[in-house]
Amino acid sequence: MKKCLTIVMTVILALTVQAQNIQLHYDFGRNIYTGEEAGRAKVTITLEQFKADQWGSWFYFVDIDLSRHFAESAYTEISRELTLGKQSPFAAHVEYDGGLSRNGSFQQAALAGAAYNGHTEDFSKTWSVQMLYKQIFKSYENTHSFASAQLTGVWSLSFLNRKCTFSGFIDFWRGEKANGHGCLVILTEPQFWYNATSHLSIGTEWEMSNNFVYNVDPNSSKTFFWNPTLGLKWRF
C-alpha cells in the first residue's frame, strides 16, 4: 500500500505543474466531534483544475489528507464534458471518483449523464446542474456493486469587484447503509474566499453532509456532520 501511495503522490506532483489552484485547509471536524470523527485528518491539500476547450471542458480535483507522519489518503474526481451543439448550455458528462488510503481504498464510482451550464457575460456568476447515472463498484472487503443516481449543483459567485468569491457544490445520491437499506446521501461544500491578491486567497470551506461521514463511535447514531475549515488558496 505504501508503494501505491508513492505512485499516487508522484502522479499528483506531476499534475501540479498545470493545476489551476492549490488549497491548504485546516479541518476543525475532529475538534467538534471528538468521538464520532476521532480519526479525521486535520490537514488537507487540494489540487484543482478546470480547463475549457473547443469540445467542452475537463475538471479534476485531488484531496490529500495528511497526518503528522503520513499522507493518509488521496481521493480524486475527474470529469469530462462534451458540449451538445455550438453555444448550447447542454453537455454530456462522464466522471470517475475514487482513490487510495493508507489502510485501503475508497469505494470507486463511475458516472455518466447530462449537464446544464450557464454564466453571466463577465463570468462573475457561473452555475451547473448535472443529472447522472452512478455505478458504485465493489472496491474492498464488505462492499458490493450497486446502481445509483446523482443530482449535482455547482456554483461560483464573485462580488465586491472580485475581492470575494462564494463557490461550492451540492450532491444528492442514493447510498446504502451497512444493513443494505437504501438512504439519501447529501454532501455540500460551500467555500468563501477573500482574494487578497490576484494569486492568494484566504477563506473557509464548510463540509456539511448527511449519511456520508463514517461514524466511528459505536454509541452514536449521528448522521449529519458540519466540518468547517480555515484555508489558503494559491491560483497559478
C-alpha positions as CSV (number, residue, x, y, z in Angstrom):
1,M,0.0,0.0,0.0
2,K,2.9,2.4,0.7
3,K,4.2,1.7,-2.8
4,C,0.7,2.5,-4.2
5,L,0.6,5.8,-2.3
6,T,4.1,6.7,-3.5
7,I,2.9,6.2,-7.1
8,V,-0.2,8.3,-6.4
9,M,1.8,11.1,-4.9
10,T,4.2,11.1,-7.9
11,V,1.3,11.5,-10.3
12,I,-0.2,14.3,-8.2
13,L,3.1,16.2,-8.1
14,A,3.3,16.0,-11.9
15,L,-0.2,17.3,-12.2
16,T,0.5,20.4,-10.1
17,V,2.6,21.9,-12.8
18,Q,-0.6,22.7,-14.7
19,A,-3.0,23.0,-11.8
20,Q,-5.3,26.0,-11.7
21,N,-5.1,26.3,-7.9
22,I,-3.8,24.6,-4.8
23,Q,-5.5,24.8,-1.4
24,L,-4.4,24.1,2.1
25,H,-7.2,23.5,4.7
26,Y,-7.0,23.1,8.5
27,D,-10.1,21.0,9.4
28,F,-11.9,21.5,12.7
29,G,-14.1,18.5,12.4
30,R,-12.2,16.2,14.8
31,N,-12.3,19.0,17.4
32,I,-16.1,19.4,17.1
33,Y,-17.0,15.6,17.0
34,T,-14.3,14.2,19.3
35,G,-16.0,10.7,19.4
36,E,-17.7,10.3,16.0
37,E,-14.8,11.7,14.0
38,A,-11.9,10.7,16.2
39,G,-9.6,9.7,13.3
40,R,-10.5,12.6,10.9
41,A,-7.4,14.3,9.3
42,K,-6.8,17.8,10.4
43,V,-4.9,19.0,7.3
44,T,-6.0,18.6,3.6
45,I,-4.2,19.7,0.5
46,T,-6.5,20.2,-2.5
47,L,-5.3,20.4,-6.1
48,E,-7.9,21.6,-8.6
49,Q,-8.1,22.4,-12.3
50,F,-10.8,23.5,-14.7
51,K,-9.9,23.8,-18.4
52,A,-12.3,24.6,-21.3
53,D,-11.5,23.6,-24.9
54,Q,-13.3,23.6,-28.3
55,W,-15.2,20.5,-27.4
56,G,-16.2,21.1,-23.8
57,S,-14.2,21.0,-20.6
58,W,-12.1,19.0,-18.2
59,F,-12.2,19.2,-14.4
60,Y,-10.4,17.4,-11.7
61,F,-9.5,17.7,-8.1
62,V,-7.3,15.7,-5.7
63,D,-7.7,15.8,-1.9
64,I,-4.7,14.6,0.1
65,D,-5.3,14.1,3.8
66,L,-2.2,14.5,6.0
67,S,-1.3,13.4,9.5
68,R,1.9,14.1,11.4
69,H,3.6,11.1,9.8
70,F,1.8,10.0,6.7
71,A,-0.2,11.0,3.6
72,E,-3.3,9.3,5.0
73,S,-5.3,9.3,1.7
74,A,-5.6,10.6,-1.8
75,Y,-9.1,11.0,-3.3
76,T,-9.8,12.3,-6.8
77,E,-12.7,13.2,-9.0
78,I,-12.1,13.6,-12.8
79,S,-14.8,14.6,-15.2
80,R,-15.1,15.4,-18.9
81,E,-17.9,17.3,-20.6
82,L,-18.7,17.5,-24.3
83,T,-20.9,20.4,-25.4
84,L,-24.0,19.3,-27.2
85,G,-24.1,21.8,-30.1
86,K,-22.4,25.1,-30.6
87,Q,-23.3,27.7,-27.9
88,S,-25.5,25.1,-26.3
89,P,-25.8,25.1,-22.5
90,F,-26.3,21.3,-22.5
91,A,-23.3,18.9,-22.3
92,A,-22.7,15.2,-21.9
93,H,-20.9,14.4,-18.7
94,V,-18.7,11.5,-17.7
95,E,-16.8,11.1,-14.4
96,Y,-14.7,8.9,-12.3
97,D,-14.5,9.1,-8.4
98,G,-12.1,7.1,-6.3
99,G,-8.7,6.9,-4.5
100,L,-6.5,5.2,-2.0
101,S,-6.0,5.5,1.7
102,R,-3.2,4.2,3.9
103,N,-5.5,1.5,5.2
104,G,-7.2,0.5,2.0
105,S,-9.2,2.4,-0.7
106,F,-12.2,4.5,-1.3
107,Q,-15.2,2.8,-2.9
108,Q,-14.9,3.7,-6.6
109,A,-17.7,5.0,-8.8
110,A,-18.3,5.9,-12.5
111,L,-20.9,8.5,-13.5
112,A,-22.5,9.5,-16.8
113,G,-25.3,11.8,-17.8
114,A,-26.2,15.3,-18.8
115,A,-25.3,18.8,-17.6
116,Y,-26.9,22.2,-18.0
117,N,-24.2,25.0,-17.7
118,G,-24.5,28.8,-17.6
119,H,-22.7,32.0,-16.8
120,T,-23.1,35.8,-16.9
121,E,-21.4,37.7,-19.6
122,D,-18.5,38.7,-17.4
123,F,-18.3,35.2,-15.8
124,S,-18.8,36.7,-12.4
125,K,-21.6,34.1,-11.9
126,T,-21.4,30.6,-13.1
127,W,-23.6,27.5,-12.5
128,S,-24.1,23.9,-13.5
129,V,-26.8,21.3,-12.8
130,Q,-26.0,17.7,-13.6
131,M,-28.2,14.6,-13.6
132,L,-26.1,11.5,-13.6
133,Y,-26.3,7.7,-13.5
134,K,-23.9,6.5,-10.9
135,Q,-22.4,3.0,-10.8
136,I,-20.7,2.2,-7.5
137,F,-18.2,-0.7,-7.6
138,K,-17.1,-3.3,-5.1
139,S,-13.8,-1.8,-4.1
140,Y,-12.8,-3.5,-0.8
141,E,-14.0,-6.1,1.7
142,N,-17.6,-5.8,2.9
143,T,-18.6,-3.6,-0.1
144,H,-20.6,-4.5,-3.2
145,S,-21.5,-3.0,-6.5
146,F,-24.8,-1.3,-6.9
147,A,-26.5,1.2,-9.3
148,S,-27.5,4.7,-8.1
149,A,-28.3,8.2,-9.4
150,Q,-26.8,11.6,-8.5
151,L,-28.1,15.2,-8.8
152,T,-25.3,17.8,-8.6
153,G,-25.3,21.6,-8.4
154,V,-22.2,23.7,-8.8
155,W,-21.9,27.5,-8.5
156,S,-19.5,30.4,-8.2
157,L,-20.2,34.0,-7.4
158,S,-17.7,36.8,-7.4
159,F,-18.6,40.2,-5.9
160,L,-17.1,43.4,-4.4
161,N,-15.0,44.0,-7.5
162,R,-14.0,40.3,-7.4
163,K,-12.4,40.7,-4.0
164,C,-14.8,38.0,-2.6
165,T,-15.8,34.6,-4.1
166,F,-18.6,32.3,-2.9
167,S,-18.5,28.9,-4.6
168,G,-19.2,25.3,-4.0
169,F,-21.3,22.3,-4.9
170,I,-24.1,20.1,-3.6
171,D,-24.6,16.4,-4.3
172,F,-27.6,14.2,-3.7
173,W,-27.3,10.4,-4.4
174,R,-28.7,7.1,-3.3
175,G,-26.4,5.3,-1.0
176,E,-26.7,2.2,1.1
177,K,-26.4,1.6,4.8
178,A,-24.4,-1.2,6.4
179,N,-27.7,-3.3,6.6
180,G,-28.2,-2.9,2.9
181,H,-31.1,-0.5,3.1
182,G,-31.0,2.5,0.7
183,C,-30.5,6.1,2.0
184,L,-30.3,9.6,0.7
185,V,-26.7,10.9,0.9
186,I,-26.3,14.7,0.9
187,L,-22.9,16.4,0.6
188,T,-22.2,20.1,0.1
189,E,-19.0,22.1,0.5
190,P,-19.6,25.8,0.1
191,Q,-16.5,28.0,0.2
192,F,-16.0,31.7,0.9
193,W,-12.7,33.3,-0.2
194,Y,-11.3,36.8,0.3
195,N,-9.0,37.4,-2.7
196,A,-6.1,39.3,-1.1
197,T,-4.1,39.4,-4.4
198,S,-4.5,38.0,-7.9
199,H,-3.0,34.8,-6.7
200,L,-3.6,34.4,-2.9
201,S,-7.0,33.9,-1.2
202,I,-7.9,33.4,2.5
203,G,-11.1,31.7,3.4
204,T,-13.1,28.8,4.7
205,E,-14.9,25.7,3.5
206,W,-17.9,24.2,5.3
207,E,-18.4,20.5,4.6
208,M,-22.0,19.6,5.5
209,S,-23.3,16.1,5.0
210,N,-25.9,13.5,5.9
211,N,-25.3,9.8,5.6
212,F,-21.8,10.5,4.2
213,V,-19.2,10.7,7.1
214,Y,-18.3,7.3,8.6
215,N,-19.2,7.5,12.3
216,V,-16.5,5.7,14.4
217,D,-18.4,5.9,17.7
218,P,-20.5,2.7,18.2
219,N,-22.6,4.6,20.8
220,S,-23.7,7.4,18.4
221,S,-26.3,7.2,15.7
222,K,-25.4,10.7,14.3
223,T,-25.6,11.0,10.5
224,F,-25.3,14.8,10.0
225,F,-21.9,16.5,10.3
226,W,-20.6,20.0,9.9
227,N,-16.9,20.2,9.3
228,P,-15.6,23.8,8.8
229,T,-12.0,24.6,7.7
230,L,-9.7,27.6,7.6
231,G,-7.9,27.7,4.3
232,L,-5.4,29.3,2.0
233,K,-5.6,29.1,-1.8
234,W,-3.0,29.9,-4.4
235,R,-4.0,30.4,-8.1
236,F,-1.4,29.7,-10.7
